[in-house]
Amino acid sequence: MNPPQQTFLRDAMRTLRMTRESFALRLGCTKRALDTWLLPDESKEFRAMPEVARKFITEILANARGVAVSAAAAHHGLTQDETVPNKEFGVLSHLLSVDQFSRESADALCALADAMQPVARRRKTCRVLEGAVLANLFFEASTRTRLSFASAFNRLGGSVSDTTGFTYSSMAKGESIHDTSRTVSGYADVMVVRHPDQGSVRQFAAATNIPVINGGDGAGEHPTQALIDLYTVQQEFSRLGKLIDGAHIAIVGDLKYGRTTHSLIKLLSLYKRMRFSLVSPPSLEMPEEICHLIAQRGHNVDVSHSLSEAITEADVLYTTRIQKERFTGEAVPEFLSSYEINKKRVNELCRPDIVVLHPLPRDSRDGAFDLNTDLDGDSRLAIFRQTDNGVPIRMAIFATLLGVDGLVQRSLRDANWAVPLTLGPDDIIIEPVG
């Protein structure tokens, strides 16, 4: 079964690393025509592309992928017949770190998320995981991560069992991580684990053969959030006619304990010629080993304590809250107000096409000086498009780990319930730029 038109075209542009303008030029069509092909099929402006265009794109992709495989084989000293797929992230593997991903495998997961969008948007239903059970083991507070994992699994037809906090776990009685993990393996087909201790999720994974997904381990990593962030940047850049290669990413806030920033910068460093501006209070800088890794990969890394000097030319402004709950003796930095992202600063300092992201939750209390709510309703603020993307990305992760990714398209059925055009009263319907 052919993938939906929008999914097919986005995957093609991602594979060929082309903007809308260059892709339209390659196809010999107008950008306006391509924009109508890329719209969701429920849009009034949607147009079906000619079958000859799909065949032409299929031929282009086949040639491009053949060249990529040959180049990879030559690099590793293999013949084409000896090449094997990357098994770091696949059926019955664990998802513990973004280090498991290459650029190609991350892009492939994003392409699968595109295919999941009709289900995530409630236009279609899918039952490929009917009968499967997810164990959501959250030993630390969570709203978005826990609920979006549960929603993703439910929307694929599975069921979810939750444990939240140490109080309601046998670990409060002294049970080891090994024993907990092995026990839960008898009840569920996949585990999502969030734990306050860095490295703890790897201990869960070492005790079981069912897939374990890292939902956040202390100040370590949050790989699925980074994949959501990457997918959101891809979508926003596609709308704006930009490529990630060569982009300027400003990351602001608590970079020492902000595990989402650790995972995201490593994932974005898989792209080419990146510039990273890392802005934080002096005591909350990005760990030195991560900065060193990014620099080793050939990227430009600027460490700064001044917001105004770092974000002027940025394409993406990724801001995080100050995670005081993880402090181990550090004093709360003075002048936190100088790191607040608000409408006045964005208007005065940033490019007009800036994309503003935040992994949430944002701290809206007085004196927190986090991402200000005065940007709500502004098209540059993509935080709720970002949270919405948690469902299709996590659906794609489950489908890959449990080996049903090839069954999704043929299992889609129309949803029967009414769904609003936008999910929030302040949401903006964004059409392609240009």
N, C-alpha and C positions, 0 to 999 in steps of 0.2 A: 504494500500500500504506500502510495506517495505521501510524503509529509505535507502538512499544510503549506500553502504558498508563502506565508510570512516566515515560517520556520526555515523553509528551503532557501529563501533569499538571504536571510540573516546568516545562515550557516555558510552560504557561498561567499558573502562579503568577508566574514570572519576568516575563512580558510584562505581566501585570496589576499587578505589584508588590504582591502580597498574601501575607500569612502563611498558614499552614495554617488557623488559626482563622478569619480573615476570608474565606478561600476557601471553607471548609466552610459558613459562614454564607450566602455568596452563592449556593451551590448548593442550600442547604436540606437539607443532610445533616449527620450528626454528625461531629465531628472524628475519632472512632474509625473510622468507615466510611472517611473520606478516608485515614487512616493505613494501613488495610489495602489500599486501592487503590494507594498509593504504594510499597508494598514490592516488592522484586524478585520476579519471577514464580516463582522457585524456592523462595521462603520458604513455610513451612507456613501462615503467617498471611495470605498473599496472597489477595485476593478480586478478581474481575473486576467492574468497575463496570458499571451498566446502560447499554445503548446510548443510552437517552434522555439520560443524563447527559453522554455524549460529544458528542451533538448539541447540547445546551444550551451546553456549554463552547465548542464550535466557533462557535456564533452570537455568544457574548460576545466571543471573540477577534476575529472578523471586524469587529464594531463598534468594538472598541478600536483595532485596527490602522488602520481607515479614518479614525478621528479623528486618530490620530498622523500619518498621511500628510498629511491636510488641514492640520493645524497646521504641519507642516514646510514645506509648500508656501506657506502664507500668510506664514511668517517670511521665506522667500526671494523672495517676490513672484512665485511661479509658479502656474500653474493645475495641477490635479491631473494632467492628462495630460502635463505637461511635466516632472514629477518623474523623476529618474533615481536608481538605487541608488548608494550610496557605493562608489567604485572604488578607494579607498585600499588596501583589503585584499580581494583577490578573485582570480579566475583569472589565473595567470601574473604576479601581482604579487610583489614582495619583501615579507618581513616583517622590518623593521629596527628598529622602535621602537613602543612603545605609543601614540605620538602619532598613529599611523595609525587608531586606533580611536575611535569614538564609543561612548557607553553602549549604544546599540542594536546596533551590530555586535559588541561584546564579548559582550553577552548572547546574540546569535544564535550565536556560536561556542560558547558554553557549552551552549546547547541542542543543538547538533550533537554535542558531546562526550557529552551524555546518551544520544544515539542510538548512540554508539560503545561505551557501557558493556558491553553483553552480549559484545562481542568482546574488550574489554580484560579482562573477568572470565573469559574462556575458556569462556563458555557457547555462543558462536556463532563461526563463522568467516566471513571476508569476503575476496574476491579482486579487488576493483575496481581495484587497482593492479598486477595481474599483468603482468609484462614491464617495469614501470618500475624505474628504478635511482636510488637515493639516494647521493650522495657526502657522506660525513661527514668534514669537514675540521676536525680539532681540533688546533690548534697550542698548546694549553694543557691541563693535566691536567683530566680529567673522568671521572666514573663515571655518575652519574644521567642527566645531560643526553645524553651520547653514547649510552648504552644504551637510554634510553627513546625517543629519536628512532628508533633502529634497530628497536626492538621495535614501535613504532607503524607504521613503514613495512612491516615484515615481516607484521604482522597484517592489513594491507590487501592483502597478496599480492605486495608488491614485494621487491626485493633491495637489499642495502646493500654499498657499498664504503667502507672506512675508511682514513683517514690520520691518524696521531696523532703529534704533535710535529714540530718543525722538522727534526730529525735525519733523518727518513725522507721528507722533502719536497725537491723541487728548489729550494725557496726557500733551503735551506742552501747552494746553489751560486750564489746571487745572483739567482735568477729573481724577477721582479716579481710583485706581487699581480695586476696586470692579466693578465699572461701565464699565470699559474697558473689564474686564474678562467676565462679564455677556453678554455684547454686542457681543463679538467675539464668545461666545457659540452658538449664533443663526446662525453663518455663517460656523462653522467648527465642525468636529467630534473629534478632539484632538488638544491640544495646546502644543507647546514647548516654554518655556519662559526663556530668559536670562535677568537679571536685575542687576544693580550695587549694590543694597542694600540687605544686608543679611536678609533673612526672607521674602522678597517680593514675592517670588514664592508661598509660602504658602498662602499669601493673594489672589493671583490669584486663587488658588485651592479652597479656602473657598467660592468663589463666583459662583462656577459652578459645574455641575454634569458630564460634559465631562472630560475625562482624561487630566491632566496637568502634563507635564514632566519638571523637573528642568534642564535647560540647563546651569546652573551656576548662583549662587546668591551671588554677591560680594565676600567676603572672606570666605563664608560659605562652600557650598559643590558643587561638580560636579559629581553626582552619575553615570551618563551614561559614563563619561570618566573613572571612576574607574572600571566599568564593562568591558569596552574595555581593560583596562590595565590588569585586572585579566584574561580575555580571552587570551590575548597575552602571558602572563606568562604561562598559561596552554599549549598553543601551542608550545612555545619555550621549555618548560620543557619536553613535550612529545617527541620532537625531540631529546633532550639531554639525555633522559632516567632518568629524575628526577621527584620527587613529590614535591608539594608545602609544604606539611607538613614538618616542620623542616628546612625550607629554611632560608637563611640569606638575608634580603632585606636592602640595603643601600639607603636612600632617602636624596638627596643633594640639597641645594639651599635655596630658599625663602619658608620656612615651616610655616611662620606666615600667609602670605596672599595667599599662593599657595593652593587654594581650592581643586585641584586635589589630593594633598597629603593627605588632611584631609579625603577625601572619600576613597582613596585607602588603607590607613593604617587600617581603620576600617573594610573594606571588607576583607583584608588579615588576620585580627585578628580572623576571623571565622575559620581559619585553626589551626592546632595543633603545639605547640612547636616552634613558630616562633621567630626569632631574628631580631630586627629592629635597625639599626644604623642610627640615625638622625643627619645629618651634616648641619650646617647653620652658618652664621654670628651670633654673640651673640644677636643682636637686632631682629633677624628674626627666632627665634626658634619655633618649633611646639607648639601650645597652650597647656598649662599645663593640661587642662581637658581631652584632647585627649590622651596625654601620660599616664595619670592616668587610663583612661578607658582600654587602651591596656595592661598596667601592671596588672590591676585587672583580666583580662582574662587569666593571667598566662604566658604572653610572656616576653621575655628579651628585654628591651628597653635601648639603649645606646644613650645618648645625647652628641654630640661632636662638636667642632669647627675645628677639624683637619681632613682633607680629607684622608691623608695617613694612619692614624691609624684606620679608620673606614671601608675602602672598600677592604682591602686585601683579606678577605675570603668570600666576598659577592657573592651570586649567581645572584642577580639582582642589577643593579645600576640604580636607577630612579632619574634623575636630572631635575631641573626646573630652569627657568629664575628668576632673581630678578625683582619683580613686582613693580617698582618704582611708577607707576601710582596709587597704592593703599596706598602709604605711608601717614601717618597722623602725620607728625612732626618728623619722624625718619630721621636721616642723612644717606646718602648713605654709606654703610659700606666700610671701607678701606680694601685694600688688597683683592678685589674681585677676582683677578687673582688666588688666592690660592684655589678657588672653581671651577675653570674652568675644565671641563672634556675634555681631548684631547687624541690623540692617544698615545703620549709619556707616559702620566700618566696611561692610561689603560694597555699599554704593561708592564710598570714597576711595577704597584701596584696590578693589578687585576688577578683573575684566568683566564686561557685560554678559559674557557667556559662561561665567564660572559655574561649576557644579559643586554645591555644598552638601556634604555627607556627614553623618554621625551614626555610630553603631547603636546608639540608644542603650539604656535610658539616659536622657539628659536631665540634669538637676535644675529644676525650675525654681528652687527656693532662693530667697533673698540671700545675697552674699556668696552664692555658688559660682556666679560668673561663667556659666556654661553657655551653650548655644541658646541665644535669646529667642523667645517666642514671637518677637516682632517680625521675624522672617516668615512666619506661617502664612501660607497662601501665595508666596512668591515662587514663580516657576523655577528659579535657580536653586531652591531648596528641594532636594530629592529624597529626604529622609523617609518619607512614607512610601514612595516608590521603592526605596531600598528595603524597607521592612516587608512590603508585599512580595518582593523577589525572594524572600526567605522560603516561601512555599515551593515554587517551581525548582529552585536549586536543590532543596532537600529531598524533593520527590525524585529528582535526577540521581542524587546520591543513593537513595534507597533502591531505585530500580537497577542501578549499576551493581551495587554490592550483592543484591539478591538475584541478579541475572535475568531480569524481566524487561530490560530496556528495549529489546527487540519486539516485545509484545504489545507495547503501549498503543501504537497507532491503530492497530486492528481492533483493539478493545474499546475504543472511544464510543460513547453513546451520548445523545443529546441530554442535557439537564432539563428538568421539567419545572423548576421553581423560578420565581421572578428574582432578578438581580438588579440593583441600582446601577446607573451608568458610572457613577463614581462612588467610592466607599465612604468618603468623608465629605461633610458639607463644604469644606474649604479646599478640596482637591481641585486641581486645574487639569482640564483635558488638554494635553500637549500634542500638537500636530508637528510633523517634521518641519525643521527650520528651512527657509528658502523656498 
